[in-house]
Structures are given as structure tokens and as C-alpha cells.
Amino acid sequence: MFAAKRLGKAKQSLPPGIDLVKADDFKEWQVDIRVLDSNPLYLNQIYRLSFIFTSNYPIEPPEVTFIHVPPSSSASSVAPTSNTQSQSQQQSQSQSQSQTTTDSGRSIPIHPHIYSNGIICLDLLGSAGWSPVQSVESVCMSLQSMLTGNTKNERPPGDEAFCQSMGVRGPNGWTGSERGRGLRGVRFAYDDDTV
């Protein structure tokens, strides 16, 4: 009940550069984020995040990953909306975003703390760093900030082996690997605060 009320409020007002794409229920949301500054690594890129909520949200953190959306399947995604725009602005934005989405799809950002399968090494997303005061908005803004400050065009060490053990999260769920342990079983060592 508390989770539904909290997530219902999140739908009402999202910060700039954050667009809700899918929120059919309180189990999984998909959100598109953009880096708002001119970092050349992420200029004009839009990335899709998946939030999977447990019944214990916000006490427990959601499972948050970047997901790859191929160009052909991204055309069927729902156009993001913002409550601050008029209906005509939303329609024209929806048409232009549909055209953009059809051409580009969504990739996984290259970052020293983001694996090529979309899993994010960020203490905020683990049980030790999570706090119930965090929200979808604060997670998205933290990820925007993490991307904004990055200057290294590289993946985390051991990316290939890690991704083979975990599989890949796409718009319709996980593929590959055994995926038995889930993200909650992954324990990261948060020792690099330079990016």
C-alpha cells in the first residue's frame, strides 16, 4: 500500500531529462534518462532503465538496470510524457520521439561502473547504501550525475566474465545465463570514487 502511494506520486512529477516510459503496475517501471550537460560521451543519447520493485519497496531498493532496446523493437514503446506539457506539445513530442526511437533504440552507456549487460555498480542501489528516503527520481538523478561526471570511455574490469555469468536484461526480461542468483545476490566492492 505504501509502495503504491509512493510510486503514484513519482508518476506525477519527474525532473528534466527523466521520462516515464512504462508504469503499468507497481512491479516494473521503465524510464528513459538523458544527460543534461554536454559531456561528449553521452551527448544526444537516451538510455532506458528498468526498475523492478518488491513488495517491500521503499524499505528494500528496487532492482535497477540499464536495458538494451534494439531499434526495431523500440518503435512499439510508449512515448514518455510530462505533466508540465500541454497535450499538443506532448503529441508533437511523442511523434518526434517515436521517429527518433525508431532510428536509434536504446543502448547501454559505457561507464567504468556500468557493465555491458546493464548492471550498475552503485552503492545507492545495494541494501547497504539504500535508504527508504530514496526514490525513482533520486536514483535517476544520481545516475544522470554519475554519467555527467564520467570522463572514462571504458567498462568495469572483468566485464565480459561478469556478463556471461549474469545474462542480459532486455525490454522483456533477462536472457542467457542461468540468472538464478538475481541482482540481490551480487556483492560489489565500492572502492572507486573517481568516476
DOTOR-62219 format. One line per 8 residues: number of its first residue (from 0); their letters; for each residue x, y, z of C-alpha. Coordinates in Angstrom, 2 decimals. Example, Ala and Ser with C-alpha at 12.3 -4.5 7.8 and 13.67 -1.06 7.14 Angstrom:
<nodes>
0	AS	12.30,-4.50,7.80 ~ 13.67,-1.06,7.14;
</nodes>
This chain:
<nodes>
0	MFAAKRLG	0.00,0.00,0.00 ~ 2.75,2.44,0.98 ~ 4.77,1.50,-2.13 ~ 1.78,2.11,-4.41 ~ 1.15,5.54,-2.86 ~ 4.82,6.49,-3.14 ~ 5.14,5.32,-6.74 ~ 1.87,7.04,-7.63;
8	KAKQSLPP	3.38,10.35,-6.51 ~ 6.53,9.67,-8.56 ~ 4.44,9.44,-11.72 ~ 3.20,12.99,-11.18 ~ 6.46,14.93,-11.40 ~ 9.74,13.77,-12.84 ~ 12.78,16.07,-13.16 ~ 14.14,17.24,-16.54;
16	GIDLVKAD	15.77,14.53,-18.64 ~ 13.74,11.75,-17.00 ~ 10.73,10.33,-18.83 ~ 8.46,7.53,-17.67 ~ 8.02,5.03,-20.50 ~ 6.24,2.11,-18.81 ~ 4.49,2.05,-15.45 ~ 1.60,-0.33,-15.94;
24	DFKEWQVD	1.84,-1.62,-12.40 ~ 3.91,-1.32,-9.28 ~ 6.19,-4.24,-10.20 ~ 8.26,-2.87,-13.07 ~ 8.77,0.58,-14.50 ~ 10.87,1.62,-17.47 ~ 12.32,5.10,-17.52 ~ 14.35,6.94,-20.18;
32	IRVLDSNP	17.12,9.25,-18.96 ~ 19.28,11.82,-20.72 ~ 22.44,13.50,-19.55 ~ 21.60,17.20,-19.47 ~ 25.08,18.65,-19.88 ~ 27.39,18.49,-22.89 ~ 29.51,15.50,-21.86 ~ 30.69,14.25,-25.29;
40	LYLNQIYR	30.49,10.62,-24.15 ~ 26.70,10.81,-23.80 ~ 25.72,13.77,-26.00 ~ 22.24,13.34,-27.54 ~ 21.90,9.83,-26.10 ~ 18.86,8.45,-24.30 ~ 19.19,5.39,-22.08 ~ 16.47,3.13,-20.71;
48	LSFIFTSN	16.35,2.00,-17.09 ~ 14.30,-0.83,-15.67 ~ 13.07,-0.57,-12.07 ~ 11.77,-3.81,-10.58 ~ 10.06,-3.25,-7.24 ~ 9.49,-5.78,-4.49 ~ 6.54,-5.69,-2.14 ~ 8.97,-4.26,0.47;
56	YPIEPPEV	9.73,-1.10,-1.53 ~ 10.74,1.53,-0.34 ~ 12.29,-0.37,2.58 ~ 14.18,-2.51,0.05 ~ 15.83,-0.97,-3.01 ~ 14.38,-1.68,-6.43 ~ 16.42,-3.76,-8.87 ~ 17.69,-1.11,-11.29;
64	TFIHVPPS	19.46,-1.89,-14.56 ~ 20.03,-0.23,-17.89 ~ 18.37,-2.23,-20.64 ~ 19.22,-2.53,-24.30 ~ 16.31,-1.88,-26.64 ~ 17.06,-2.73,-30.28 ~ 15.99,-0.10,-32.82 ~ 13.28,-2.27,-34.34;
72	SSASSVAP	11.51,-3.02,-31.06 ~ 11.79,0.47,-29.60 ~ 9.24,1.80,-32.07 ~ 6.49,0.00,-30.18 ~ 7.38,1.57,-26.85 ~ 5.08,4.13,-25.32 ~ 6.17,7.72,-25.77 ~ 7.18,9.33,-22.46;
80	TSNTQSQS	5.00,12.10,-21.11 ~ 5.49,15.00,-18.77 ~ 2.74,16.51,-16.68 ~ 4.06,20.03,-17.28 ~ 3.46,19.94,-21.02 ~ 0.26,20.72,-22.83 ~ -1.47,17.95,-24.74 ~ -0.46,19.37,-28.15;
88	QQQSQSQS	3.17,19.63,-27.02 ~ 3.01,16.03,-25.84 ~ 1.58,14.87,-29.18 ~ 4.25,16.63,-31.25 ~ 6.97,15.46,-28.86 ~ 5.53,11.95,-29.00 ~ 5.67,11.95,-32.81 ~ 9.25,13.23,-32.91;
96	QSQTTTDS	10.33,10.83,-30.16 ~ 8.70,7.93,-32.00 ~ 10.71,8.81,-35.09 ~ 13.90,9.18,-33.04 ~ 13.22,5.99,-31.11 ~ 12.59,4.05,-34.31 ~ 16.03,5.03,-35.62 ~ 18.14,4.74,-32.51;
104	GRSIPIHP	16.82,2.23,-29.98 ~ 18.46,2.31,-26.55 ~ 22.00,1.18,-25.78 ~ 23.82,0.57,-22.51 ~ 26.01,3.57,-21.58 ~ 29.74,2.93,-21.44 ~ 30.97,3.74,-17.95 ~ 33.52,2.20,-15.53;
112	HIYSNGII	30.64,1.31,-13.16 ~ 28.12,0.02,-15.72 ~ 28.54,-3.47,-17.10 ~ 27.74,-4.11,-20.76 ~ 24.66,-6.12,-19.69 ~ 23.26,-3.00,-17.94 ~ 24.03,-3.92,-14.34 ~ 25.10,-0.86,-12.36;
120	CLDLLGSA	27.73,-0.89,-9.62 ~ 26.42,1.91,-7.41 ~ 26.23,1.70,-3.62 ~ 22.91,3.56,-3.60 ~ 21.30,0.53,-5.32 ~ 22.56,-2.03,-2.80 ~ 20.97,-2.81,0.54 ~ 23.86,-1.24,2.45;
128	GWSPVQSV	23.62,2.10,0.59 ~ 19.86,2.23,0.13 ~ 17.61,4.36,2.32 ~ 13.80,4.46,2.21 ~ 14.03,8.20,1.54 ~ 15.44,7.38,-1.90 ~ 13.02,7.32,-4.82 ~ 12.81,6.65,-8.55;
136	ESVCMSLQ	13.62,10.32,-9.12 ~ 16.64,10.37,-6.82 ~ 18.04,7.18,-8.38 ~ 17.63,8.62,-11.89 ~ 19.25,11.92,-10.87 ~ 22.15,10.03,-9.24 ~ 22.67,8.09,-12.46 ~ 22.47,11.29,-14.52;
144	SMLTGNTK	25.12,12.79,-12.24 ~ 27.27,9.66,-12.47 ~ 27.20,9.87,-16.27 ~ 27.74,13.64,-16.29 ~ 30.94,13.37,-14.26 ~ 32.44,10.47,-16.22 ~ 35.49,11.04,-18.43 ~ 36.48,7.38,-18.99;
152	NERPPGDE	35.09,5.60,-22.04 ~ 35.52,2.11,-20.56 ~ 33.70,-0.77,-18.91 ~ 34.40,-2.19,-15.42 ~ 37.25,-4.70,-15.07 ~ 36.04,-8.26,-15.69 ~ 33.03,-7.07,-17.70 ~ 32.90,-10.00,-20.13;
160	AFCQSMGV	33.12,-12.74,-17.50 ~ 30.60,-11.00,-15.23 ~ 28.11,-10.54,-18.07 ~ 28.42,-14.18,-19.10 ~ 27.59,-15.24,-15.56 ~ 24.57,-12.92,-15.24 ~ 22.98,-12.77,-18.71 ~ 21.50,-9.68,-20.34;
168	RGPNGWTG	18.41,-7.68,-19.36 ~ 16.31,-6.60,-22.33 ~ 12.92,-4.89,-22.55 ~ 11.18,-8.24,-22.00 ~ 13.31,-9.69,-19.18 ~ 16.60,-11.50,-18.74 ~ 18.15,-13.70,-21.41 ~ 21.14,-16.03,-21.35;
176	SERGRGLR	22.92,-17.47,-18.32 ~ 21.14,-19.21,-15.50 ~ 20.03,-15.95,-13.88 ~ 19.30,-17.88,-10.71 ~ 21.01,-15.66,-8.17 ~ 19.49,-12.33,-9.20 ~ 20.96,-8.91,-8.61 ~ 20.26,-9.04,-4.90;
184	GVRFAYDD	22.86,-11.80,-4.62 ~ 25.61,-9.72,-6.25 ~ 28.06,-8.10,-3.84 ~ 30.10,-5.24,-5.28 ~ 33.20,-3.72,-3.73 ~ 32.67,0.05,-3.85 ~ 36.26,1.26,-3.88 ~ 36.42,3.60,-6.87;
192	DTV	35.05,7.07,-6.22 ~ 36.96,8.70,-9.08 ~ 34.12,8.41,-11.63;
</nodes>
